[in-house]
């Protein structure tokens, strides 16, 4: 155990020496490149307060989307719950069936009401303002607009809010209905939307989106 700890220290010292040598030989530009290689391409979460918390995830469509997007909202909430459970340390995510049972059987207006009823510490609320997968009768291209909020269920205060840029999948082309079944395309797009929201709360690769076009074709 001691050997591993000091081995890690040795690695850090070695990298520091390498970076210093690069700086001396090649100047700031190469140093910046070396730092980029050393640090990697991961981006920290914008909001890291979900750790060690009991969290309820709720997604709801806005009024004019409610009927046709209710299933999409539930699928996004389910997938987002899974992603948070996998990628946020020591989080306890309330089961989506428990969330759905309460929201279906109670009148509520504010996300914090749901979290408080389920004894959550925090509730992640997602307003689904737009969700569509058809760009034509036989062409798929997903588009979604979402706003994300986090509420402290103990004091009822909103502690975080973000309106994401429009999510488009695939970003640079369309998918023909002859190439992919609608259910499969919808499943992929739901995961894209959930992951875009999830990245606000966990560390992620800043360049992961570059693979979206290729992913949509397979």
ZIJOKA-V666831 format. One record per residue. N is the residue number from 1. SS is DSSP state (H for helix, E for strand, C for the rest). PSI is psi in whole degrees, 0 to 359 (* if undefined). D_CENTER is the distance of its C-alpha to the mean C-alpha in Angstrom with 2 decimals. Layout:
n={N,N}
ss={SS,SS}
psi={PSI,PSI}
d_center={D_CENTER,D_CENTER}
This chain:
n={1,2,3,4,5,6,7,8,9,10,11,12,13,14,15,16,17,18,19,20,21,22,23,24,25,26,27,28,29,30,31,32,33,34,35,36,37,38,39,40,41,42,43,44,45,46,47,48,49,50,51,52,53,54,55,56,57,58,59,60,61,62,63,64,65,66,67,68,69,70,71,72,73,74,75,76,77,78,79,80,81,82,83,84,85,86,87,88,89,90,91,92,93,94,95,96,97,98,99,100,101,102,103,104,105,106,107,108,109,110,111,112,113,114,115,116,117,118,119,120,121,122,123,124,125,126,127,128,129,130,131,132,133,134,135,136,137,138,139,140,141,142,143,144,145,146,147,148,149,150,151,152,153,154,155,156,157,158,159,160,161,162,163,164,165,166,167,168,169,170,171,172,173,174,175,176,177,178,179,180,181,182,183,184,185,186,187,188,189,190,191,192,193,194,195,196,197,198,199,200,201,202,203,204,205,206,207,208,209,210,211,212,213,214,215,216,217,218}
ss={C,H,H,H,H,H,H,H,H,H,H,H,H,H,H,H,H,H,H,H,H,H,H,H,H,H,C,H,H,H,H,H,H,H,H,H,H,H,H,C,C,E,E,C,C,C,C,C,C,C,C,C,C,E,E,E,E,E,E,E,E,C,H,H,H,H,H,H,H,H,H,H,H,H,H,H,H,H,H,H,H,H,H,H,H,H,H,C,C,C,C,E,E,C,C,H,H,H,H,H,H,H,H,H,H,C,C,C,C,C,H,H,H,H,H,H,H,C,C,C,C,E,E,E,E,E,E,E,E,E,E,E,E,E,E,E,C,C,E,E,E,E,E,E,E,E,E,E,E,E,E,E,C,C,C,C,C,E,E,E,E,E,E,C,C,C,E,E,E,C,C,C,C,C,E,E,C,C,C,C,C,H,H,H,H,H,H,H,H,H,H,H,H,H,H,H,H,H,C,C,C,C,C,E,E,C,C,H,H,H,H,H,H,H,H,H,C,C}
psi={316,322,317,319,314,332,320,318,318,321,316,315,318,317,320,318,320,314,322,320,319,318,318,323,326,352,184,325,313,326,317,320,318,321,322,315,318,317,329,190,9,147,136,157,144,323,114,13,4,345,139,20,154,120,134,136,126,129,132,142,152,166,314,354,356,312,308,348,7,315,320,318,317,322,320,315,318,313,319,319,317,315,317,318,327,329,353,127,132,29,147,110,125,135,136,333,322,319,313,320,318,314,330,335,10,149,130,155,321,143,322,333,319,312,317,321,332,12,39,155,318,151,131,114,133,114,116,99,337,140,114,150,354,129,347,180,331,23,132,135,117,139,134,142,128,148,139,136,148,130,140,115,347,326,357,8,145,126,352,145,140,131,113,149,156,134,123,130,125,154,334,5,181,168,128,144,340,344,338,141,149,318,322,316,317,317,316,318,321,317,322,313,314,320,322,320,315,327,342,340,355,159,140,164,123,339,12,330,339,339,358,318,314,321,322,339,358,*}
d_center={35.23,36.96,37.25,33.48,32.81,35.43,34.36,30.93,32.78,34.94,32.05,30.73,34.30,34.83,31.83,32.97,36.40,35.13,33.21,36.29,38.47,36.29,36.45,40.22,40.81,38.49,37.33,34.08,32.49,32.70,31.62,28.39,27.86,28.69,26.30,23.51,24.54,24.84,21.51,19.46,16.57,13.77,12.22,11.99,9.47,10.68,11.16,12.34,14.27,12.69,14.75,17.94,17.15,17.57,14.66,14.82,12.03,13.71,13.05,16.22,17.61,19.94,23.60,24.58,21.80,22.23,24.45,22.98,19.26,19.55,18.75,15.67,14.41,15.26,13.73,10.28,10.88,12.20,9.58,6.80,9.74,10.43,7.35,7.82,11.43,11.42,9.72,10.75,14.51,16.89,14.70,16.38,14.33,16.89,17.60,16.55,20.19,21.33,19.05,20.26,23.82,23.90,22.41,24.72,27.76,27.57,27.80,25.12,23.96,21.66,18.47,20.21,22.94,20.79,19.54,23.14,24.58,22.46,23.25,19.72,19.40,16.33,14.80,11.39,12.63,11.19,14.06,14.08,16.65,17.00,16.31,18.74,19.25,22.89,24.30,27.75,29.55,28.93,25.97,22.25,19.65,16.51,15.86,13.66,13.72,11.59,12.23,10.40,12.79,13.42,17.01,19.29,21.17,24.19,25.17,23.33,22.01,18.83,17.41,14.45,13.82,12.05,12.87,10.76,13.11,13.90,11.77,14.52,14.81,16.85,17.11,20.74,22.55,22.92,23.40,26.71,27.05,29.64,27.17,24.58,24.72,22.94,21.38,19.94,18.59,17.04,15.40,13.90,12.74,11.18,9.07,8.27,7.40,5.31,3.38,3.98,3.37,1.64,3.44,5.69,6.65,7.30,9.46,8.86,11.48,12.17,14.05,11.89,12.09,15.84,15.96,14.69,18.26,19.79,17.37,18.24,21.86,21.77}
